[in-house]
Amino acid sequence: MGAHEAGELHSPGYGHVATVPGWLRPPDDVNDLLPGLWAQTVHRAGDGVLQIGGVSVNDLAAEFGTPAFVLDEADFRSRATAFRDAFASAFAGVGGADVYYAGKAFLCTEVARWIAEDGLFLDTCSGGELAVALRAGVPPERIALHGNNKLESEIDRAVAAGIGRIVIDSMIEIERVAAAAERHGKVQPVFIRVTVGVEAHTHEYVSTAHEDQKFGLSLAGGDAAQAIAQVLAKPSLKLLGLHSHIGSQIFDTQGFEVSARRLLGLHASVKRDHGVELPEIDLGGGYGIAYTSQHDPLEAKLIADQLAEIVVRECRGLEIAVPRVSVEPGRAIAGPSTFTLYQIGTLKDVSMDGGGVRRYVSVDGGMSDNIRTALYDADYSCTLASRVSDAPAALSRVVGKHCESGDIVVRDEFLPGDLVPGDLLAVPGTGAYCRSMASQYNHVPRPPVVAVRDGKARVIVRRETEDDILALDVF
């Protein structure tokens, strides 16, 4: 296919008319909030201003500035404990279950403390995340370390700290972890990450169990079986179980059923071939959340009950004992708990070549605090937060302040037609992978994370400053 010299937007057949996506419906009331998108305590007060945890967004903006990630602590913790309780109940009497919060979704010292206090485990995937977990006082035996290319220094630190599991991702890591364990005079518990060949129905960048990608050891190619034999031969390693993660933003358990069947088949072969009954398996995470009205996520109890049914059925067919099961929700806990609060700077109505008008609403953040729209073509919703409006709804695109035409925060949304500079917008569902993936692009300082609960707000990650940015320069 030929490319137009002026860029894709000028290519023949490219849609220039401002159209409404099929899933987006004009609202009966532009001020309404779709409950599935927002944290539990978010609502409009009598004056129409959005509140979270009993605090007005106008007050939050005045005290902490914008943009800012605003986190509902009660919502976050209730989602975490809902997963903990659902899996404990579903697997009671059939092996038991542990819930590891996937710290890559969003992690800071305070969040790590919540996870520990609420009886969950913590999954880390870098030395930095491990440092946060240890600083927060998470018991090392309740920490896991993932990663396809763990540095030897990271492995050494994890072993020295006594973390509960290291998930081995390659043959090379078997030697590295074994050597670190020998240096410290320890026997290190490990899992082996298995690529089970399941295509999750999600974006290709977050589909992680098909064969042609960087994670894990292939089941079909025999690498996983070879890794099992090598780990079992290492006196300094203790093989706890097998691990699989099929992807992210998944809305059903069909992929998990296939993954569990293949993983448990390999699990059973370890006893048959090596005489070792592994005590655990890890089915990963990836449970989806609602970013817009097109998404219909599963509740924690339904996920737990369905996975328990799958695991018990497969183990019965294989005539093996049900192992202890681990899962790793991250987005499903952190995502809905947070919205990003922006201030509108400029508005622009752009006439399209094929007819129609698109309204561009520019805010004081953008792709440096939410790269997901540009990276994954993700959809988000938003609402006017600082007041209500009786103006007709206008199809709008919320964009950032960065020097990129792809700097889009919300691709399509109906917003009041009377927006003005200074109005506040709130974008829900930004608790996962937004602050975690934030950058200093264009030297824009990263926003703070403000936790709100019971009428009180406090900063748990402070706003970066220009001094922070300049502090790294050497001259």
Phi and psi in degrees as a GROMACS rama.xvg file:
@    title "Ramachandran Plot"
@    xaxis  label "Phi"
@    yaxis  label "Psi"
@TYPE xy
-76.1098  150.722  GLY-2
-107.323  137.431  ALA-3
-71.9543  137.556  HIS-4
-64.0521  -22.4505  GLU-5
-92.2898  0.675706  ALA-6
113.453  168.734  GLY-7
-60.49  -35.7378  GLU-8
-61.7251  -18.3751  LEU-9
-102.037  2.63344  HIS-10
-68.2132  147.436  SER-11
-59.1433  135.324  PRO-12
88.7655  -8.16875  GLY-13
-72.1069  132.25  TYR-14
-71.7745  119.342  GLY-15
-102.058  -9.61319  HIS-16
-82.5375  134.836  VAL-17
-71.493  99.1977  ALA-18
-106.911  160.629  THR-19
-97.3595  129.066  VAL-20
-58.1866  151.514  PRO-21
-60.1112  -30.33  GLY-22
-83.2656  -14.7744  TRP-23
-93.4936  119.868  LEU-24
-107.608  139.59  ARG-25
-58.8551  132.716  PRO-26
-76.6549  148.073  PRO-27
-67.4651  -36.967  ASP-28
-136.827  116.542  ASP-29
-65.7845  -12.8816  VAL-30
-90.598  -9.11396  ASN-31
-66.5941  148.083  ASP-32
-109.083  130.824  LEU-33
-80.2881  114.112  LEU-34
-55.7104  -37.0606  PRO-35
-65.3433  -12.2742  GLY-36
-96.1927  -15.2227  LEU-37
-116.491  155.989  TRP-38
-63.1903  161.447  ALA-39
-61.2181  -34.297  GLN-40
-94.7831  3.56849  THR-41
-79.9088  129.784  VAL-42
-161.324  170.452  HIS-43
-93.4056  130.544  ARG-44
-76.2105  179.286  ALA-45
-59.2776  -28.3644  GLY-46
-86.2435  1.95629  ASP-47
87.865  -4.83536  GLY-48
-81.3725  138.261  VAL-49
-65.1738  137.623  LEU-50
-124.12  149.931  GLN-51
-138.771  128.123  ILE-52
58.1738  27.565  GLY-53
82.9873  8.75457  GLY-54
-118.398  133.52  VAL-55
-73.1259  141.484  SER-56
-66.402  -27.5018  VAL-57
-63.7209  -40.2997  ASN-58
-68.619  -38.3198  ASP-59
-62.9063  -44.2287  LEU-60
-64.0981  -39.8797  ALA-61
-66.1303  -37.9163  ALA-62
-83.9071  -40.2316  GLU-63
-112.381  -9.33317  PHE-64
79.3798  175.302  GLY-65
-131.652  156.951  THR-66
-69.4165  159.127  PRO-67
-152.98  141.751  ALA-68
-85.1864  123.681  PHE-69
-112.462  116.663  VAL-70
-110.854  128.424  LEU-71
-86.2322  101.257  ASP-72
-60.342  -43.0813  GLU-73
-61.8915  -38.4643  ALA-74
-66.1694  -48.0555  ASP-75
-56.5721  -50.0325  PHE-76
-70.5548  -32.7725  ARG-77
-70.2397  -33.7407  SER-78
-68.4583  -39.604  ARG-79
-62.8352  -47.1917  ALA-80
-71.5061  -26.5245  THR-81
-64.2692  -41.664  ALA-82
-65.5201  -44.9349  PHE-83
-55.6205  -49.8783  ARG-84
-71.5112  -37.4515  ASP-85
-64.5342  -43.4418  ALA-86
-74.9344  -33.9139  PHE-87
-61.9209  -40.6812  ALA-88
-71.4413  -45.7704  SER-89
-65.0874  -33.7295  ALA-90
-104.906  10.9583  PHE-91
-62.9113  128.203  ALA-92
81.2522  -3.21807  GLY-93
-131.452  48.9698  VAL-94
105.535  -31.0119  GLY-95
84.3652  169.557  GLY-96
-149.884  149.883  ALA-97
-123.985  142.094  ASP-98
-110.893  118.247  VAL-99
-100.807  119.434  TYR-100
-71.3023  125.966  TYR-101
-79.7274  99.2525  ALA-102
-61.9189  -20.1867  GLY-103
-63.3114  -23.3387  LYS-104
-62.3313  -50.6205  ALA-105
-168.063  128.812  PHE-106
-141.899  134.336  LEU-107
-148.53  173.869  CYS-108
-59.8981  -42.7372  THR-109
-64.8384  -43.713  GLU-110
-62.6047  -41.4534  VAL-111
-60.2853  -37.0171  ALA-112
-64.274  -43.3446  ARG-113
-57.8748  -45.2509  TRP-114
-59.1505  -45.1735  ILE-115
-66.9002  -44.562  ALA-116
-62.3345  -32.9398  GLU-117
-91.5199  8.12898  ASP-118
81.1733  19.5947  GLY-119
-96.0306  168.893  LEU-120
-98.7775  170.587  PHE-121
-130.633  126.322  LEU-122
-99.459  124.251  ASP-123
-116.476  158.015  THR-124
-137.564  22.7904  CYS-125
-162.82  165.844  SER-126
-62.66  -34.191  GLY-127
-65.8795  -44.6939  GLY-128
-65.1137  -38.317  GLU-129
-62.4534  -39.9122  LEU-130
-61.8399  -41.1693  ALA-131
-62.4613  -45.8568  VAL-132
-59.7529  -45.0225  ALA-133
-69.4941  -38.4656  LEU-134
-63.4718  -34.8446  ARG-135
-76.193  -8.5831  ALA-136
84.1541  19.8775  GLY-137
-64.7919  129.044  VAL-138
-55.8191  127.056  PRO-139
-54.5394  -34.5766  PRO-140
-68.0392  -10.1309  GLU-141
-103.343  15.5422  ARG-142
-114.164  139.799  ILE-143
-115.729  152.88  ALA-144
-124.985  119.922  LEU-145
-104.603  -176.679  HIS-146
130.997  138.779  GLY-147
-84.025  -11.2717  ASN-148
-146.872  64.3225  ASN-149
-68.2129  131.35  LYS-150
-67.3739  150.895  LEU-151
-60.2157  -34.2238  GLU-152
-66.3835  -36.2132  SER-153
-67.8835  -43.3798  GLU-154
-61.3802  -44.8495  ILE-155
-61.3498  -42.8675  ASP-156
-64.6201  -41.4249  ARG-157
-63.2252  -44.8759  ALA-158
-64.7991  -45.6289  VAL-159
-60.315  -37.0708  ALA-160
-73.8485  -19.4065  ALA-161
81.4724  35.9728  GLY-162
-67.4396  156.228  ILE-163
-72.1206  -25.6105  GLY-164
-160.972  142.566  ARG-165
-116.127  128.64  ILE-166
-92.1556  109.869  VAL-167
-76.1248  132.128  ILE-168
-117.04  -4.93451  ASP-169
-159.945  164.824  SER-170
-62.0179  -38.5051  MET-171
-59.8957  -37.9655  ILE-172
-67.5003  -26.2137  GLU-173
-57.8609  -47.058  ILE-174
-67.1137  -40.615  GLU-175
-65.8979  -45.4647  ARG-176
-68.6583  -41.3795  VAL-177
-60.976  -42.663  ALA-178
-64.7718  -41.2719  ALA-179
-64.0438  -41.1968  ALA-180
-63.0179  -40.5962  ALA-181
-63.8342  -41.6815  GLU-182
-59.8842  -36.2984  ARG-183
-95.5711  3.29619  HIS-184
64.1686  38.1003  GLY-185
-124.585  163.095  LYS-186
-108.387  112.393  VAL-187
-91.5536  122.453  GLN-188
-68.4885  135.611  PRO-189
-137.385  157.143  VAL-190
-115.333  160.049  PHE-191
-114.003  124.316  ILE-192
-80.7472  124.45  ARG-193
-110.462  130.009  VAL-194
-87.3475  107.121  THR-195
-92.5208  -2.29096  VAL-196
77.4397  33.1701  GLY-197
-105.4  128.922  VAL-198
-92.225  102.787  GLU-199
-71.2187  145.416  ALA-200
-83.1469  80.199  HIS-201
-155.59  -175.546  THR-202
-65.0036  141.67  HIS-203
-59.9994  -27.4927  GLU-204
-73.1056  -19.3773  TYR-205
-117.895  18.7222  VAL-206
-98.7391  115.08  SER-207
-122.398  12.2049  THR-208
-121.334  4.04574  ALA-209
-75.893  164.037  HIS-210
-68.7351  -39.0606  GLU-211
-91.3048  71.3111  ASP-212
-159.968  175.432  GLN-213
-81.0748  -16.9698  LYS-214
-89.7797  143.341  PHE-215
79.9884  -179.267  GLY-216
-117.425  131.395  LEU-217
-67.1405  131.494  SER-218
-74.1745  -48.602  LEU-219
-65.8148  -35.1977  ALA-220
-83.6255  -5.14651  GLY-221
88.0842  -3.38741  GLY-222
-63.5238  -39.097  ASP-223
-63.0832  -43.748  ALA-224
-63.2562  -39.492  ALA-225
-64.7457  -40.3282  GLN-226
-64.5706  -39.938  ALA-227
-57.9172  -47.294  ILE-228
-62.0934  -41.0698  ALA-229
-68.1388  -40.5396  GLN-230
-65.2256  -43.329  VAL-231
-63.7775  -23.3612  LEU-232
-84.6292  -5.86049  ALA-233
-96.4621  113.447  LYS-234
-61.2285  -24.6268  PRO-235
-88.7985  1.96125  SER-236
-119.195  144.564  LEU-237
-122.182  113.674  LYS-238
-80.1434  109.949  LEU-239
-83.2055  -36.9785  LEU-240
175.676  -170.198  GLY-241
-113.666  149.542  LEU-242
-127.722  141.712  HIS-243
-142.843  140.242  SER-244
-136.622  120.159  HIS-245
-96.877  -10.2436  ILE-246
150.04  -165.828  GLY-247
-134.504  161.521  SER-248
56.4132  55.2109  GLN-249
-107.712  137.789  ILE-250
-114.243  7.915  PHE-251
-148.448  173.342  ASP-252
-105.507  12.0622  THR-253
-62.1206  -44.8322  GLN-254
-63.7495  -36.8652  GLY-255
-66.1204  -32.0415  PHE-256
-63.9992  -46.2377  GLU-257
-66.0816  -43.5564  VAL-258
-60.7708  -46.7944  SER-259
-62.1917  -40.2419  ALA-260
-60.9262  -46.4398  ARG-261
-70.7576  -39.6278  ARG-262
-66.762  -42.3033  LEU-263
-69.3575  -30.3313  LEU-264
-61.928  -43.3352  GLY-265
-67.8268  -39.7406  LEU-266
-56.6309  -44.5218  HIS-267
-65.9857  -33.7946  ALA-268
-68.5953  -23.6067  SER-269
-65.3123  -41.2866  VAL-270
-68.34  -40.3386  LYS-271
-67.4768  -43.627  ARG-272
-89.0456  -27.7812  ASP-273
-122.127  -5.79094  HIS-274
70.4227  21.6179  GLY-275
-117.06  126.048  VAL-276
-98.4555  107.204  GLU-277
-70.415  138.38  LEU-278
-83.1086  -15.5773  PRO-279
-140.632  161.503  GLU-280
-137.843  158.665  ILE-281
-128.7  120.694  ASP-282
-95.9862  7.60214  LEU-283
72.3072  -158.932  GLY-284
-135.542  -134.178  GLY-285
99.5987  11.7165  GLY-286
-69.6897  133.961  TYR-287
-80.6935  164.395  GLY-288
-128.87  169.173  ILE-289
-89.9169  115.288  ALA-290
-94.476  -30.4533  TYR-291
-142.587  -177.169  THR-292
-68.4193  -11.8373  SER-293
-79.9627  -10.3612  GLN-294
-102.533  139.056  HIS-295
-132.031  83.2184  ASP-296
-75.0134  158.251  PRO-297
-86.0007  145.685  LEU-298
-77.8259  157.227  GLU-299
-56.7363  -42.2725  ALA-300
-63.8176  -40.9487  LYS-301
-67.0995  -41.2617  LEU-302
-59.2256  -49.1387  ILE-303
-62.7161  -44.9074  ALA-304
-64.3749  -41.4217  ASP-305
-69.1015  -40.2609  GLN-306
-67.5253  -37.6372  LEU-307
-62.9593  -41.865  ALA-308
-61.5985  -42.7816  GLU-309
-63.9721  -49.2778  ILE-310
-64.664  -45.4772  VAL-311
-63.138  -41.919  VAL-312
-63.9721  -44.0278  ARG-313
-66.1619  -41.1082  GLU-314
-65.8856  -37.0264  CYS-315
-63.4282  -42.9595  ARG-316
-65.4199  -31.6461  GLY-317
-87.3853  -7.32763  LEU-318
58.7386  48.2985  GLU-319
-127.958  159.534  ILE-320
-69.5097  147.892  ALA-321
-73.5524  120.252  VAL-322
-76.4883  167.354  PRO-323
-69.8352  136.256  ARG-324
-109.341  137.763  VAL-325
-116.282  146.957  SER-326
-133.618  163.278  VAL-327
-135.668  66.5307  GLU-328
-71.6052  138.347  PRO-329
-131.403  -65.7435  GLY-330
-55.6181  -41.1044  ARG-331
-65.6247  -20.6576  ALA-332
-93.8913  -51.261  ILE-333
-82.5216  -35.676  ALA-334
-55.1616  -58.7861  GLY-335
-71.6078  -10.442  PRO-336
-76.2082  -11.9036  SER-337
-132.527  142.49  THR-338
-124.677  158.224  PHE-339
-100.469  129.557  THR-340
-101.631  121.402  LEU-341
-119.594  161.092  TYR-342
-113.22  136.851  GLN-343
-74.5431  133.57  ILE-344
-105.005  -51.378  GLY-345
-137.972  159.414  THR-346
-132.209  143.956  LEU-347
-147.925  126.656  LYS-348
-96.1728  121.042  ASP-349
-111.66  123.396  VAL-350
-77.7922  131.732  SER-351
-91.6262  151.567  MET-352
-57.9619  -38.9193  ASP-353
-90.0726  9.01028  GLY-354
105.573  155.437  GLY-355
91.1876  168.933  GLY-356
-132.838  136.912  VAL-357
-113.606  130.827  ARG-358
-91.3446  124.576  ARG-359
-100.393  121.917  TYR-360
-110.474  110.417  VAL-361
-94.4845  132.088  SER-362
-117.145  173.493  VAL-363
-89.2678  16.2487  ASP-364
-128.073  -139.424  GLY-365
143.423  -142.852  GLY-366
-67.8127  -14.4824  MET-367
-75.5616  -21.2797  SER-368
-111.366  -9.10737  ASP-369
-151.645  93.7909  ASN-370
-86.6208  -7.59768  ILE-371
-65.1242  -34.7074  ARG-372
-62.7987  -43.8339  THR-373
-74.1516  -38.3902  ALA-374
-79.1078  -42.1882  LEU-375
-113.806  4.26573  TYR-376
58.5175  36.2555  ASP-377
-74.1109  148.612  ALA-378
-101.61  142.522  ASP-379
-133.655  163.851  TYR-380
-112.891  172.364  SER-381
-163.137  168.228  CYS-382
-146.647  153.603  THR-383
-68.0148  122.91  LEU-384
-105.654  -25.6558  ALA-385
-89.2124  -4.32123  SER-386
-170.342  175.964  ARG-387
-106.284  166.936  VAL-388
-143.492  144.573  SER-389
-109.072  14.4001  ASP-390
-75.5153  152.438  ALA-391
-59.8579  148.759  PRO-392
-74.4994  142.967  ALA-393
-124.313  134.168  ALA-394
-66.4218  122.462  LEU-395
-130.628  159.422  SER-396
-125.468  123.326  ARG-397
-93.0722  122.905  VAL-398
-125.216  161.375  VAL-399
-94.8079  -171.013  GLY-400
-101.726  6.67478  LYS-401
-84.14  160.261  HIS-402
-84.915  61.2472  CYS-403
-148.423  131.999  GLU-404
-68.9421  -20.7826  SER-405
-85.6199  8.10195  GLY-406
-78.8199  76.407  ASP-407
-115.316  132.695  ILE-408
-96.3155  -52.4238  VAL-409
-126.589  113.742  VAL-410
-67.0434  -44.5431  ARG-411
-144.214  128.399  ASP-412
-159.209  147.555  GLU-413
-88.2064  117.543  PHE-414
-123.426  157.772  LEU-415
-56.6105  143.388  PRO-416
-75.6357  -5.67638  GLY-417
-107.558  24.1707  ASP-418
-58.1779  145.649  LEU-419
-137.165  158.063  VAL-420
-54.6425  137.953  PRO-421
100.971  -21.3989  GLY-422
-62.1657  151.131  ASP-423
-101.575  136.597  LEU-424
-114.392  144.491  LEU-425
-120.028  129.607  ALA-426
-110.952  112.811  VAL-427
-80.3901  167.279  PRO-428
74.8807  27.3993  GLY-429
-106.208  17.618  THR-430
-76.2626  -19.7665  GLY-431
-113.762  128.789  ALA-432
70.217  3.17708  TYR-433
-89.731  -61.6826  CYS-434
-64.6023  -35.284  ARG-435
-62.3576  -36.1849  SER-436
-100.89  8.82889  MET-437
-65.3196  152.638  ALA-438
-132.394  178.115  SER-439
-106.913  33.5992  GLN-440
-55.6216  139.324  TYR-441
59.9904  19.3977  ASN-442
57.0424  39.5941  HIS-443
-92.1779  121.442  VAL-444
-62.4701  144.121  PRO-445
-73.0763  145.242  ARG-446
-71.0827  163.441  PRO-447
-81.2822  166.969  PRO-448
-112.721  121.84  VAL-449
-112.345  117.835  VAL-450
-92.6951  135.318  ALA-451
-123.683  136.057  VAL-452
-159.673  132.918  ARG-453
51.8061  45.3693  ASP-454
80.2668  5.62552  GLY-455
-124.221  142.295  LYS-456
-123.43  141.712  ALA-457
-147.696  150.523  ARG-458
-80.894  127.742  VAL-459
-109.991  -16.8795  ILE-460
-137.483  119.193  VAL-461
-76.4468  159.992  ARG-462
-68.3903  137.677  ARG-463
-69.2122  156.257  GLU-464
-122.568  168.289  THR-465
-61.8455  -32.5132  GLU-466
-62.5954  -37.6871  ASP-467
-60.7208  -42.8325  ASP-468
-66.6565  -45.9588  ILE-469
-70.6584  -23.0725  LEU-470
-63.0532  -22.0505  ALA-471
-86.6876  -15.7445  LEU-472
-73.8124  137.444  ASP-473
-111.329  122.295  VAL-474
